Amino acid sequence: MKALRWDRLGLVGLILVGCSSGMVALVGSSEAEEEAFTRLTHPKPVVALQKKEAFPVLLRNRTAREEAEEATQDRAAPPPATTERTLLPEPEPTPQPVVESVPEPAVDAPRTRRTDIQPCSVCKKTMRVPKNPYTAHQRAARSLPNSFFVKNDVELGAGKRNGKLVEVEDGRGYRIARLTHSHPWLLPETYQLLQDMGNDFADALEGTASEGAVFRVTSVTRTDSQQRKLRRRNLNATGSKSTHSYGASFDIAFVDRMDDNAS
């Protein structure tokens, strides 16, 4: 029989003792130790805005003193600060450039012919006036009783003094325009014709929208020198002796109305 090796036996025995001690520690722990172990938990979370010291808190069997202290601390804790919102002023709207619109020119509505005004007795639509040579007008001007040829200002002055020429003024139904190439003088019978035409014109417009309108006399008696000057400016003027130089003619060019809208 081999001699026993005490060192190996001692090692085996030490292992057995260690295993048995471990089993006893796992199985044989007391209920008090187990209860104390299970009653421990993590520290209470830190309350906002108040720094507290973390410490273990028992989950069960809390004393009335601890609960009262905790409630007091919760009531004493200031409410969380509220952040005041500062309303920034709204930016003022940027003024937009005002574009001025150019008004369109007013277009007059087309005028309609009035039915309450009789047409002129002498026009293309009422009667046909045949052309006659100007020589016939010259003969008629020379045949008047007081007719004479107004050659210059001397002849004009003589006609004023002897009564063969009478001064022409504004009258009913007509007015004398600013004269540039003639003088406001006529033979008496020619002036009477002008007055008769003015009265007939005014009578025809009574009671109409054109009542008060007058025709404008633009030329009366001319001297021979005035006729030659006019010929250089107006080709329609005769180059021979004009009936205006006998005090027997006057020109009508426009009608002046009291209201421009009158027809």
C-alpha contacts under 8 A as a table, 3 or more apart, distances in Angstrom:
res1	aa1	res2	aa2	distance
5	R	8	R	5.77
5	R	9	L	6.66
6	W	9	L	5.06
6	W	10	G	6.02
7	D	10	G	5.13
7	D	11	L	6.36
8	R	11	L	5.12
8	R	12	V	6.34
9	L	12	V	5.22
9	L	13	G	6.18
10	G	13	G	5.12
10	G	14	L	6.17
11	L	14	L	5.11
11	L	15	I	6.36
12	V	15	I	5.19
12	V	16	L	6.36
13	G	16	L	5.13
13	G	17	V	6.26
14	L	17	V	5.17
14	L	18	G	6.29
15	I	18	G	5.17
15	I	19	C	6.29
16	L	19	C	5.20
16	L	20	S	6.23
17	V	20	S	5.24
17	V	21	S	6.21
18	G	21	S	5.14
18	G	22	G	6.32
19	C	22	G	5.18
19	C	23	M	6.37
20	S	23	M	5.17
20	S	24	V	6.24
21	S	24	V	5.12
21	S	25	A	6.23
22	G	25	A	5.08
22	G	26	L	6.30
23	M	26	L	5.17
23	M	27	V	6.02
23	M	28	G	7.88
24	V	27	V	5.23
24	V	28	G	5.08
24	V	29	S	7.74
25	A	28	G	5.52
25	A	29	S	6.01
26	L	29	S	6.47
29	S	33	E	7.00
29	S	34	E	7.27
30	S	33	E	5.51
30	S	34	E	6.50
31	E	34	E	5.02
31	E	35	E	6.09
32	A	35	E	5.14
32	A	36	A	6.18
33	E	36	A	5.17
33	E	37	F	6.16
34	E	37	F	5.16
34	E	38	T	6.31
35	E	38	T	5.29
35	E	39	R	6.27
36	A	39	R	5.26
36	A	40	L	6.92
37	F	40	L	5.87
38	T	41	T	7.94
39	R	58	L	5.75
39	R	59	L	6.07
39	R	60	R	7.04
40	L	56	P	6.69
40	L	57	V	6.85
40	L	58	L	5.93
40	L	59	L	7.32
41	T	56	P	6.36
41	T	57	V	6.51
41	T	58	L	7.00
41	T	59	L	7.39
42	H	56	P	6.26
42	H	57	V	7.44
43	P	54	A	5.42
43	P	55	F	5.21
43	P	56	P	4.95
43	P	57	V	6.37
44	K	54	A	6.48
44	K	55	F	7.20
44	K	56	P	7.46
44	K	57	V	7.07
45	P	54	A	7.69
46	V	50	Q	7.50
46	V	51	K	6.52
46	V	52	K	6.04
46	V	53	E	7.98
46	V	54	A	7.51
47	V	50	Q	5.69
47	V	51	K	6.82
47	V	52	K	7.15
48	A	51	K	7.54
48	A	80	P	7.70
49	L	77	A	7.97
49	L	78	P	7.82
49	L	80	P	7.04
50	Q	77	A	7.18
58	L	61	N	7.34
58	L	62	R	6.66
59	L	62	R	7.08
62	R	66	E	6.79
62	R	67	E	7.14
63	T	66	E	5.45
63	T	67	E	6.56
64	A	67	E	5.14
64	A	68	A	6.16
65	R	68	A	5.12
65	R	69	E	6.19
66	E	69	E	5.18
66	E	70	E	6.17
67	E	70	E	5.15
67	E	71	A	6.20
68	A	71	A	5.14
68	A	72	T	6.16
69	E	72	T	5.07
69	E	73	Q	6.21
70	E	73	Q	5.17
70	E	74	D	6.26
71	A	74	D	5.10
71	A	75	R	6.30
72	T	75	R	5.19
72	T	76	A	6.11
73	Q	76	A	5.06
73	Q	77	A	6.09
74	D	77	A	5.33
75	R	78	P	7.84
111	R	263	S	7.97
113	R	263	S	7.38
114	R	117	I	6.10
114	R	263	S	7.05
115	T	118	Q	7.24
116	D	208	T	7.75
117	I	208	T	7.56
119	P	126	T	7.89
120	C	123	C	6.25
120	C	126	T	7.64
121	S	126	T	6.27
121	S	127	M	7.45
122	V	126	T	6.28
122	V	127	M	6.02
122	V	128	R	7.81
122	V	129	V	7.72
123	C	126	T	5.53
123	C	127	M	5.99
123	C	128	R	7.17
123	C	129	V	7.99
124	K	127	M	5.83
124	K	128	R	5.96
124	K	129	V	7.97
125	K	128	R	7.84
132	N	136	A	7.16
133	P	136	A	5.80
133	P	137	H	7.48
134	Y	137	H	5.19
134	Y	138	Q	6.44
135	T	138	Q	4.96
135	T	139	R	6.28
136	A	139	R	5.19
136	A	140	A	6.27
137	H	140	A	5.07
137	H	141	A	6.16
137	H	243	T	6.99
138	Q	141	A	5.12
138	Q	142	R	6.34
138	Q	241	K	7.80
138	Q	242	S	7.09
138	Q	243	T	5.65
139	R	142	R	5.23
139	R	143	S	6.21
140	A	143	S	5.13
140	A	144	L	6.80
141	A	144	L	5.82
141	A	147	S	6.87
141	A	243	T	5.93
141	A	246	Y	6.45
141	A	248	A	5.68
142	R	147	S	5.74
142	R	148	F	6.97
142	R	246	Y	7.08
143	S	147	S	6.95
144	L	147	S	5.24
146	N	164	K	5.65
146	N	187	L	6.82
147	S	164	K	7.57
147	S	187	L	7.14
147	S	246	Y	5.81
147	S	247	G	7.05
147	S	248	A	7.50
148	F	246	Y	5.42
148	F	247	G	7.79
149	F	155	E	7.90
149	F	245	S	5.76
149	F	246	Y	4.85
150	V	153	D	7.68
150	V	155	E	5.33
150	V	156	L	5.75
150	V	222	R	7.33
150	V	223	T	5.32
150	V	224	D	6.69
150	V	245	S	5.18
150	V	246	Y	5.95
150	V	247	G	7.65
151	K	154	V	7.93
151	K	155	E	6.08
151	K	156	L	7.68
151	K	223	T	5.20
151	K	224	D	4.80
151	K	225	S	7.24
151	K	245	S	7.14
152	N	155	E	5.46
152	N	156	L	6.34
152	N	223	T	5.07
152	N	224	D	6.17
152	N	225	S	6.65
153	D	156	L	4.80
153	D	157	G	6.10
153	D	223	T	6.90
154	V	157	G	5.18
154	V	158	A	6.29
155	E	158	A	5.07
155	E	159	G	6.27
156	L	159	G	5.24
156	L	160	K	6.46
156	L	223	T	7.54
157	G	160	K	5.15
157	G	161	R	6.37
158	A	161	R	5.19
158	A	162	N	6.28
159	G	162	N	5.43
159	G	163	G	6.09
159	G	164	K	5.06
159	G	165	L	5.28
160	K	163	G	5.42
160	K	164	K	6.39
160	K	165	L	5.10
160	K	166	V	6.59
161	R	164	K	7.80
162	N	165	L	7.80
163	G	166	V	6.53
164	K	187	L	6.06
164	K	188	P	7.10
165	L	185	W	5.86
165	L	186	L	5.20
165	L	187	L	4.80
165	L	188	P	6.44
165	L	247	G	7.29
166	V	185	W	5.41
166	V	186	L	5.54
166	V	187	L	6.21
166	V	188	P	6.02
166	V	191	Y	7.66
167	E	184	P	5.90
167	E	185	W	4.48
167	E	186	L	6.62
168	V	176	I	7.94
168	V	184	P	5.21
168	V	185	W	5.39
168	V	186	L	6.77
168	V	191	Y	7.01
169	E	175	R	7.35
169	E	176	I	6.64
169	E	184	P	7.52
170	D	174	Y	6.26
170	D	175	R	4.38
170	D	176	I	5.62
171	G	174	Y	5.55
171	G	175	R	6.14
171	G	195	Q	6.97
171	G	198	G	7.19
172	R	175	R	7.90
172	R	195	Q	7.44
172	R	198	G	5.66
172	R	199	N	5.93
172	R	202	A	6.88
172	R	214	V	7.73
173	G	197	M	7.83
173	G	198	G	4.15
173	G	199	N	5.77
173	G	200	D	7.83
173	G	201	F	5.86
173	G	202	A	4.87
173	G	212	G	7.52
173	G	213	A	6.87
173	G	214	V	4.54
173	G	215	F	6.45
174	Y	198	G	5.45
174	Y	214	V	4.58
174	Y	215	F	4.71
174	Y	216	R	5.74
174	Y	217	V	7.12
175	R	214	V	6.69
175	R	215	F	6.52
175	R	216	R	5.19
175	R	217	V	6.17
176	I	179	L	7.93
176	I	184	P	7.99
176	I	216	R	5.91
176	I	217	V	4.90
176	I	218	T	6.58
177	A	216	R	6.12
177	A	217	V	5.79
177	A	218	T	5.28
177	A	219	S	7.97
178	R	218	T	7.20
179	L	182	S	5.87
179	L	183	H	6.85
179	L	184	P	7.75
179	L	218	T	6.42
179	L	219	S	6.39
181	H	219	S	7.22
181	H	222	R	6.67
181	H	226	Q	5.80
181	H	227	Q	7.64
181	H	230	L	7.00
182	S	219	S	5.89
182	S	220	V	5.58
182	S	221	T	5.29
182	S	222	R	4.48
182	S	223	T	7.29
182	S	226	Q	7.00
183	H	219	S	7.78
183	H	220	V	5.99
183	H	221	T	5.32
183	H	222	R	6.27
184	P	220	V	5.79
184	P	221	T	6.58
185	W	220	V	6.67
185	W	221	T	5.93
185	W	247	G	7.03
186	L	190	T	6.16
186	L	191	Y	5.78
186	L	220	V	7.00
186	L	221	T	6.29
186	L	247	G	4.71
186	L	248	A	6.46
186	L	249	S	7.74
187	L	190	T	5.18
187	L	191	Y	6.16
187	L	247	G	5.33
187	L	248	A	6.11
188	P	191	Y	5.11
188	P	192	Q	6.25
189	E	192	Q	5.05
189	E	193	L	6.38
190	T	193	L	5.07
190	T	194	L	6.45
190	T	247	G	7.66
190	T	248	A	5.75
190	T	249	S	7.14
191	Y	194	L	5.06
191	Y	195	Q	6.41
192	Q	195	Q	5.14
192	Q	196	D	6.24
193	L	196	D	5.11
193	L	197	M	6.24
194	L	197	M	5.20
194	L	198	G	6.26
195	Q	198	G	5.08
195	Q	199	N	6.27
196	D	199	N	5.24
196	D	200	D	6.25
197	M	200	D	5.20
197	M	201	F	6.12
198	G	201	F	5.12
198	G	202	A	6.21
198	G	214	V	7.71
198	G	215	F	7.77
199	N	202	A	5.19
199	N	203	D	6.10
200	D	203	D	5.12
200	D	204	A	6.23
201	F	204	A	5.28
201	F	205	L	6.64
201	F	214	V	7.73
202	A	205	L	5.34
202	A	206	E	6.52
202	A	211	E	7.27
202	A	212	G	7.00
202	A	213	A	7.40
202	A	214	V	7.34
203	D	206	E	5.46
205	L	208	T	5.59
205	L	209	A	7.86
205	L	210	S	5.97
205	L	211	E	4.75
205	L	212	G	7.26
205	L	213	A	7.63
206	E	210	S	7.86
206	E	211	E	5.14
206	E	212	G	7.72
207	G	211	E	6.35
208	T	211	E	5.37
209	A	262	A	5.57
209	A	263	S	7.22
210	S	213	A	5.79
210	S	257	R	6.50
210	S	258	M	7.23
210	S	259	D	7.32
210	S	262	A	5.41
210	S	263	S	6.53
211	E	258	M	7.81
212	G	257	R	6.82
212	G	258	M	6.21
213	A	255	V	6.82
213	A	256	D	5.54
213	A	257	R	4.24
213	A	258	M	5.84
214	V	255	V	5.67
214	V	256	D	5.36
214	V	257	R	6.62
215	F	252	I	6.80
215	F	253	A	7.65
215	F	254	F	5.78
215	F	255	V	4.17
215	F	256	D	5.99
216	R	252	I	5.75
216	R	253	A	6.29
216	R	254	F	5.28
216	R	255	V	5.86
216	R	256	D	6.92
217	V	220	V	7.60
217	V	250	F	6.88
217	V	251	D	5.65
217	V	252	I	4.69
217	V	253	A	6.71
217	V	254	F	7.76
218	T	250	F	7.58
218	T	251	D	5.65
218	T	252	I	5.98
218	T	253	A	6.41
219	S	250	F	5.54
219	S	251	D	5.12
219	S	252	I	7.62
220	V	244	H	6.43
220	V	247	G	7.31
220	V	249	S	6.35
220	V	250	F	4.52
220	V	251	D	6.70
221	T	244	H	4.83
221	T	245	S	5.77
221	T	246	Y	7.17
221	T	247	G	4.98
221	T	248	A	7.55
221	T	249	S	7.01
221	T	250	F	7.22
222	R	225	S	7.96
222	R	226	Q	5.80
222	R	227	Q	6.27
222	R	244	H	5.45
222	R	245	S	4.98
222	R	247	G	7.64
223	T	226	Q	5.18
223	T	227	Q	6.33
223	T	244	H	7.92
223	T	245	S	5.46
224	D	227	Q	5.06
224	D	228	R	6.44
224	D	241	K	7.39
224	D	245	S	6.30
225	S	228	R	5.22
225	S	229	K	6.41
226	Q	229	K	5.16
226	Q	230	L	6.16
227	Q	230	L	5.10
227	Q	231	R	6.19
227	Q	237	A	7.67
227	Q	239	G	7.97
227	Q	242	S	7.36
227	Q	245	S	7.87
228	R	231	R	5.04
228	R	232	R	6.68
228	R	239	G	7.13
229	K	232	R	5.36
229	K	233	R	6.87
230	L	233	R	5.20
230	L	234	N	5.78
230	L	237	A	6.76
231	R	234	N	5.08
231	R	235	L	5.72
231	R	236	N	7.37
231	R	237	A	5.16
231	R	238	T	6.79
231	R	239	G	6.60
232	R	235	L	6.82
234	N	237	A	5.72
235	L	238	T	7.70
238	T	241	K	7.31
238	T	242	S	6.41
239	G	242	S	7.85
241	K	245	S	6.92
242	S	245	S	5.43
242	S	246	Y	7.46
243	T	246	Y	5.34
243	T	247	G	6.97
243	T	248	A	5.92
243	T	249	S	5.88
244	H	247	G	5.33
244	H	248	A	5.89
244	H	249	S	4.98
244	H	250	F	6.96
245	S	248	A	7.62
246	Y	249	S	7.72
257	R	260	D	6.16
257	R	262	A	7.25
259	D	262	A	5.46
260	D	263	S	7.98
